[in-house]
Amino acid sequence: MNGEELRDALRSEMASTTPPPPLSTGAMLGAARRAHFRRRAVWASLGSAAVVLAVTGFAAVANPGGGRVYQPAGGGLPAGPDSGDTKQAWPTGPDGRPQEDRTARAGTKHDQGVRLLNEVVSVVPAGYTKPDDPANQPAEQRTLRTHQAQFEDKVNGVDLWSYMSSVAVAQGNGTGRVIVEVHDAGNPLPTEPCELAQNFWGMQGECQVETIGAAKVGVVVRPDSDDRLDQWSAYRHPDGVVVFVAQGARLDENQPALKNLPFSVPELAALAVDERFHLK
């Protein structure tokens, strides 16, 4: 079959296929969450956020309440169980079977994600409320409080996991977001504080090093062109666990932003060192 015949066959197959139904906002949000933590290989190999968004998807997902919720940009690992490489299976869940994808939906890893969410809620300062999704809201449609435990890789026979929790914070008419992301010891993230901070979601910006006791914490105080978040801190504990703490003045594009961010720069740095987020 030559190239022209191949193209004709593909056109014929596409014409005879019934189009799928439109993707619901809940499914879009779920897909974005399942893509979480797969982005770093893409960020490392592509030079600009615009190119990444064009290749891998979007950095904001549909919010059932209106607008788009700002999330990590999705990407794809060059190899792994979800890319055709069957040499490495997903981790085994509490039912004794391999997970269906990277996300833990039950068991101890899932519980760590829930714990992290509760800790994030607990640090929201006085003067800010912490709105929650309706109690009966399906997990894949939740936007105000989210959590996820996700398998990253197996290194020297050890499973490496990451955990992310996001909490909406409100004051007056404005609503923003506080996010904490934790990576297991053994992760390949950088060690230098500002290099580590600028690795978060592939975002760049003006970084400074804050000293909290004996700890050196990288804090991006002003992002470049990427407006998903306004400030974030990064710290690698001596045992190798990495903690990112981020704050954004805006929850989504259709809601008013906070007039003031919840934390000062020193407070944001101190949270990255806080033992409550030091998951082990």
N, C-alpha and C positions, 0 to 999 in steps of 0.2 A: 504494500500500500504506500503510495507516495504522499507528500505533504498535503497536496490539494484534496486527495481522497480522504485523508484523516480529518481535515477541517470540515469537509462536507458531512462526514459521519458524526462528528461532534455536534454540528449544528442540528442535524436531524434528531439526535438523542435529546438535546436540550429542548427542541420544539415539542417533542412528544411527552415531556415530563411535566407533571402537574406541579406548579409552583408551591412551595411551602407556605403555610399561613404566616401573617406578620408576626414578628417576634415581640412578645409582651415585654413591658418594662420590667416586670419581675424576673423574667428569664434573662433579660439583658444584664440586670444587676447580679444575678447569680453567676452568669458567665464571666462577668468582670471579676467577681470574687474568686472564682475557680482559677482565673488566670494570674491571681496574685502570687508574688514571689517568683514568677517565671521571667521577669523582665530584665534581670541584670546582664545576661549575656547579650541581649539586644542593645541595651544602652552602651555596653562596652564596645560594640562593633559598629555603631552608627554615631555619626557626629553631631546630630542636632535633634531637638525634640520634635521639630516639624517632620523630619524624615521618619522618626520612630512612630509618630501618630499615624502617618500615612501607611506604614507597613504593618503595624501590629494592632491597630484598633484605635481606641479613644481613651483619653485620660479623665473623662467624666461620663457618667452613665445616667440613664433616665431615672428620674425620681417620680414615683406615682403621685406625689403631691404637687408636682410641677417643677420644671427646671431640671438641671442635671446635677447629680451629686459628685463631688470631686473625689476621685479614687486613684490608686496607682495605675499607671499605664500598663496594659497587658502586653505580654511578650511570649516568646516561645523558646524553650531550651533547645540547643542544637541536637541533643540526644536525650533519651530517657524512655520510660514506659509509655508515655503518651505520644511519642513521635515515631513509633514503629520499632524501637529497640526493645526486643522482648527479653534481653538478657537480665534485666533488672526488674523485679516485680515491685508493685506497690507494697508498702508496709502492711502487716497483718492487723486487722481490726479486732475489737473485743469479741467478735463472733467467730474468730479463727479463720476468717477469709481475708484475702487481700482487699484493700480499699479499692473503690471504683475509680478514684482519681487521687490527687494530692491532698485533698481536704479530709481531715479526721472529723467525722460526724458523731462519734461516740468514743468512750474510753478515756484514758488518762491524758492523752494529748489534747483532745477536745476540752476536757475539764480545765487544762491549763489556760486555754483561750478564754474560757468563761471567767476563770480567776483573774486574768489580766483585765478583762472588761470591768469587773467589779472594782479593781484597784484604780483604774482610770477614773471611774465615776467618783471614787472617794477623794481624789485630789483636786477636783474642780473647786476653785476658791469661792468663798462667800461672796455674795453679790451676783452670782450667776446661777441660773436654773439649769436643770439637766433634763430636757424633754425626752420622753421615751416613745417608741412606737406602740400602737395598740397591742394589748396582750395577745390577741388572736391573729396578729399579723404573721403570715408565713415567713420563715427564716430568710428565704431568698429575696423577700421584698422589704426587709427591714433596712432603714436608711439612717435613723437617728442614733441607734446603738448597734454596732456590729462587732463580731469577733470571729476569728478564724485561726485554726491551727493547721499548718500545712507542711507537708514533707518537702524538703529541699533537695537532699542528695544523700547518698551513702558514701562515707569516706572511711577507708580502712575498716570496713565492716560495721561502722557505726552509723545509724540513721541520724541525720541532722534535720532539725525542725525549726520553723519560724512561727511566731505568733503575732497577730495584729488585732488591736481593738481600737474602735473609733467611737467617740461620744460627742453628740451635739451639745453645745453650750449656748445659752441665750441670756441676753440682758437687754431690757427695753424691747424695742422692735427688732433688734439684730440677733442673728443666729450664726454661730461659727462652729468650729470643730476642734477637738483635741484627739490626737492619735498617738498611740504607743506601739512600737514594733520591736520585738525581741528575737534575737537569733542565737541558737544554741552555740556553746563552745565548740571549736573545731571549724567554724565557718571561715571562708576565704576572704572576708572583708578586710579593708585596710586597717592599719594600726594607728597611724598618725591622725590626731583628732580632727583636723579640718578635712583631710582627704577622706576620712570615714564619714563625716557629716555630708560631704558633697557626693557620696555614693548613694545616699538615701533617695530612692525612686528616680535616680539618675539626674536629680536636680542640682543646679549650680547656684552660686550666689556669694555674697560677701560674707566671709567667715572670720570669726575671731575665737581665740582659745580662752575659756573661762577656767579659773582655778577654784575647785571645790574641795577644801581640805588638801589631801595629797593628790587628788584626781585632776587630770587635765581633760576638759570637755570641749569638743568642737561645737560651735553654735553658728549656724547660718542666720544672720540677723536681717538680711535683705536678699531675696531671691533675684535671679536675673530675669529672663523673660517668662519663665514658667510660673504661673500664678495659682497653682493648685493649693499651695500653702504659703504662709507668710514667714514663719520662723521655725527652725527645728534644731535640736541638739543631738549629739551622738557621743556615746562613751563605750569603750571596751573595758569590761571588768578584768582584773588580773587573771581570772580563770578562763577568759576568752569569750564569755557571753557578751553580746553587743546589744545595747539599748538605744533606740531612737525615740525622741519625744518631740512631737510637732504640734503646732497650733495654726489655725487658719481663721481669719476674720469672717469668711464667707462659707456657708454650708452648701448652697447651690446658687445658680445664676439668677433665679427669680425671687430670692428672698433677700431682704436687707442684710447688710453685713454688720458685724459688731463694730462699735465705735472704738472700743479698746480691746486689745488682746488680753486673754485671761492672766498670762504670766509675763513678768519682766524677763529680761535676758538671763540674769543670775538665777532666777527661779526655774527657768526652763532648763538651765544647765544642772541645777541641783536635782531636778526630777530624773534626769538621765542616770544619775548616780544612786538614786533612791533604791533601797533594798526591796521595796515592794514590787519593783519591776524586774528584779534580778531572778528570773525564772531559772530553775535548775532541774 
